[in-house]
Amino acid sequence: MSYVKVMIHAVWGTKNREPFHIPEVRKAVIQHIRENACIKKIYIDAIDGYTDHLHCLFGLNADMTIAKTMQLIKGEAAYWINKNQVVKQKFEWADEYYAASVSESVVEKVRNYINNQEEHHGKTPFAVEHEEFVSKHKSQIHG
């Protein structure tokens, strides 16, 4: 049996950055994502977000790619949100996402960052953070 321990920090937003994650909705969506991930054998270490995006720290297992994991998480969550009319309008995630491996030495730092999204984005909007990240890592990002 293969042993793989690769932690991934993924971030994805709502389509057109439409805000929908009021705290009650965000909690329900996150709880559903955790439950669905467990069924699909995706280990989620931390997940939280703000009004228009989610951050997730998950373990990549031996038979799953980042793309497949993101499809399973995002696609099923959007389906569930719409099927259960969790929000009034039709819900969609943006197609793109960010994903990067996380060294064991900084897992705790990333976990704390994810778990404090509401406080963090009270100071720095997601759009500003996203632009800073892209400009900082532009030459390293490959889509």
TORKOL-4160 file (C-alpha; in steps of 0.2 Angstrom, whole numbers, padded with zeros to 4 digits, m for minus):
143
<pt num="1" X="0000" Y="0000" Z="0000"/>
<pt num="2" X="0007" Y="0017" Z="m0005"/>
<pt num="3" X="0009" Y="0030" Z="0009"/>
<pt num="4" X="0007" Y="0048" Z="0003"/>
<pt num="5" X="0008" Y="0064" Z="0014"/>
<pt num="6" X="0005" Y="0079" Z="0004"/>
<pt num="7" X="m0004" Y="0094" Z="0011"/>
<pt num="8" X="m0012" Y="0106" Z="m0001"/>
<pt num="9" X="m0019" Y="0124" Z="0003"/>
<pt num="10" X="m0033" Y="0127" Z="m0010"/>
<pt num="11" X="m0043" Y="0143" Z="m0012"/>
<pt num="12" X="m0058" Y="0145" Z="m0023"/>
<pt num="13" X="m0071" Y="0159" Z="m0025"/>
<pt num="14" X="m0088" Y="0161" Z="m0030"/>
<pt num="15" X="m0092" Y="0165" Z="m0048"/>
<pt num="16" X="m0089" Y="0184" Z="m0051"/>
<pt num="17" X="m0085" Y="0185" Z="m0033"/>
<pt num="18" X="m0103" Y="0186" Z="m0029"/>
<pt num="19" X="m0105" Y="0187" Z="m0010"/>
<pt num="20" X="m0116" Y="0173" Z="m0003"/>
<pt num="21" X="m0107" Y="0167" Z="0013"/>
<pt num="22" X="m0116" Y="0175" Z="0027"/>
<pt num="23" X="m0110" Y="0166" Z="0042"/>
<pt num="24" X="m0125" Y="0154" Z="0044"/>
<pt num="25" X="m0123" Y="0149" Z="0025"/>
<pt num="26" X="m0104" Y="0147" Z="0026"/>
<pt num="27" X="m0106" Y="0136" Z="0041"/>
<pt num="28" X="m0118" Y="0125" Z="0033"/>
<pt num="29" X="m0108" Y="0124" Z="0017"/>
<pt num="30" X="m0092" Y="0120" Z="0026"/>
<pt num="31" X="m0101" Y="0106" Z="0036"/>
<pt num="32" X="m0108" Y="0098" Z="0020"/>
<pt num="33" X="m0090" Y="0099" Z="0012"/>
<pt num="34" X="m0083" Y="0091" Z="0027"/>
<pt num="35" X="m0096" Y="0077" Z="0027"/>
<pt num="36" X="m0095" Y="0074" Z="0008"/>
<pt num="37" X="m0075" Y="0074" Z="0009"/>
<pt num="38" X="m0076" Y="0061" Z="0022"/>
<pt num="39" X="m0087" Y="0050" Z="0011"/>
<pt num="40" X="m0075" Y="0052" Z="m0003"/>
<pt num="41" X="m0060" Y="0049" Z="0008"/>
<pt num="42" X="m0053" Y="0066" Z="0006"/>
<pt num="43" X="m0045" Y="0072" Z="0022"/>
<pt num="44" X="m0049" Y="0090" Z="0026"/>
<pt num="45" X="m0038" Y="0097" Z="0040"/>
<pt num="46" X="m0045" Y="0115" Z="0040"/>
<pt num="47" X="m0058" Y="0124" Z="0030"/>
<pt num="48" X="m0065" Y="0141" Z="0032"/>
<pt num="49" X="m0068" Y="0157" Z="0021"/>
<pt num="50" X="m0077" Y="0173" Z="0020"/>
<pt num="51" X="m0091" Y="0180" Z="0010"/>
<pt num="52" X="m0085" Y="0176" Z="m0008"/>
<pt num="53" X="m0072" Y="0162" Z="m0006"/>
<pt num="54" X="m0066" Y="0147" Z="0004"/>
<pt num="55" X="m0049" Y="0141" Z="0010"/>
<pt num="56" X="m0045" Y="0123" Z="0012"/>
<pt num="57" X="m0030" Y="0113" Z="0019"/>
<pt num="58" X="m0032" Y="0095" Z="0013"/>
<pt num="59" X="m0022" Y="0079" Z="0012"/>
<pt num="60" X="m0019" Y="0073" Z="m0006"/>
<pt num="61" X="m0020" Y="0054" Z="m0006"/>
<pt num="62" X="m0011" Y="0042" Z="m0017"/>
<pt num="63" X="m0024" Y="0040" Z="m0030"/>
<pt num="64" X="m0031" Y="0058" Z="m0031"/>
<pt num="65" X="m0025" Y="0073" Z="m0041"/>
<pt num="66" X="m0027" Y="0091" Z="m0036"/>
<pt num="67" X="m0039" Y="0093" Z="m0050"/>
<pt num="68" X="m0050" Y="0078" Z="m0046"/>
<pt num="69" X="m0050" Y="0083" Z="m0027"/>
<pt num="70" X="m0056" Y="0101" Z="m0032"/>
<pt num="71" X="m0069" Y="0094" Z="m0044"/>
<pt num="72" X="m0076" Y="0083" Z="m0030"/>
<pt num="73" X="m0076" Y="0097" Z="m0017"/>
<pt num="74" X="m0082" Y="0111" Z="m0028"/>
<pt num="75" X="m0094" Y="0102" Z="m0040"/>
<pt num="76" X="m0103" Y="0092" Z="m0027"/>
<pt num="77" X="m0104" Y="0107" Z="m0015"/>
<pt num="78" X="m0112" Y="0118" Z="m0029"/>
<pt num="79" X="m0124" Y="0104" Z="m0033"/>
<pt num="80" X="m0129" Y="0103" Z="m0015"/>
<pt num="81" X="m0131" Y="0121" Z="m0012"/>
<pt num="82" X="m0143" Y="0123" Z="m0027"/>
<pt num="83" X="m0152" Y="0106" Z="m0024"/>
<pt num="84" X="m0156" Y="0112" Z="m0006"/>
<pt num="85" X="m0159" Y="0130" Z="m0011"/>
<pt num="86" X="m0146" Y="0135" Z="0002"/>
<pt num="87" X="m0146" Y="0152" Z="m0006"/>
<pt num="88" X="m0160" Y="0160" Z="m0016"/>
<pt num="89" X="m0151" Y="0163" Z="m0033"/>
<pt num="90" X="m0142" Y="0150" Z="m0043"/>
<pt num="91" X="m0125" Y="0146" Z="m0035"/>
<pt num="92" X="m0109" Y="0144" Z="m0045"/>
<pt num="93" X="m0091" Y="0143" Z="m0040"/>
<pt num="94" X="m0078" Y="0152" Z="m0051"/>
<pt num="95" X="m0069" Y="0139" Z="m0063"/>
<pt num="96" X="m0052" Y="0143" Z="m0057"/>
<pt num="97" X="m0044" Y="0140" Z="m0040"/>
<pt num="98" X="m0027" Y="0141" Z="m0032"/>
<pt num="99" X="m0018" Y="0126" Z="m0024"/>
<pt num="100" X="m0001" Y="0124" Z="m0017"/>
<pt num="101" X="0008" Y="0111" Z="m0007"/>
<pt num="102" X="0012" Y="0115" Z="0011"/>
<pt num="103" X="0028" Y="0110" Z="0020"/>
<pt num="104" X="0025" Y="0101" Z="0037"/>
<pt num="105" X="0035" Y="0115" Z="0045"/>
<pt num="106" X="0021" Y="0128" Z="0041"/>
<pt num="107" X="0005" Y="0117" Z="0042"/>
<pt num="108" X="0001" Y="0125" Z="0059"/>
<pt num="109" X="0003" Y="0143" Z="0052"/>
<pt num="110" X="m0008" Y="0139" Z="0037"/>
<pt num="111" X="m0021" Y="0130" Z="0048"/>
<pt num="112" X="m0022" Y="0146" Z="0059"/>
<pt num="113" X="m0023" Y="0157" Z="0044"/>
<pt num="114" X="m0038" Y="0147" Z="0037"/>
<pt num="115" X="m0046" Y="0146" Z="0054"/>
<pt num="116" X="m0046" Y="0165" Z="0056"/>
<pt num="117" X="m0053" Y="0170" Z="0039"/>
<pt num="118" X="m0066" Y="0182" Z="0046"/>
<pt num="119" X="m0054" Y="0192" Z="0056"/>
<pt num="120" X="m0041" Y="0192" Z="0042"/>
<pt num="121" X="m0053" Y="0198" Z="0029"/>
<pt num="122" X="m0060" Y="0211" Z="0040"/>
<pt num="123" X="m0044" Y="0220" Z="0037"/>
<pt num="124" X="m0039" Y="0214" Z="0020"/>
<pt num="125" X="m0052" Y="0211" Z="0006"/>
<pt num="126" X="m0050" Y="0195" Z="m0004"/>
<pt num="127" X="m0048" Y="0204" Z="m0020"/>
<pt num="128" X="m0033" Y="0214" Z="m0013"/>
<pt num="129" X="m0025" Y="0198" Z="m0006"/>
<pt num="130" X="m0028" Y="0189" Z="m0023"/>
<pt num="131" X="m0020" Y="0203" Z="m0033"/>
<pt num="132" X="m0005" Y="0204" Z="m0021"/>
<pt num="133" X="m0002" Y="0185" Z="m0022"/>
<pt num="134" X="m0003" Y="0185" Z="m0041"/>
<pt num="135" X="0009" Y="0199" Z="m0043"/>
<pt num="136" X="0021" Y="0191" Z="m0030"/>
<pt num="137" X="0021" Y="0174" Z="m0038"/>
<pt num="138" X="0017" Y="0178" Z="m0056"/>
<pt num="139" X="0032" Y="0170" Z="m0063"/>
<pt num="140" X="0030" Y="0154" Z="m0053"/>
<pt num="141" X="0011" Y="0151" Z="m0057"/>
<pt num="142" X="0007" Y="0139" Z="m0070"/>
<pt num="143" X="m0011" Y="0136" Z="m0075"/>
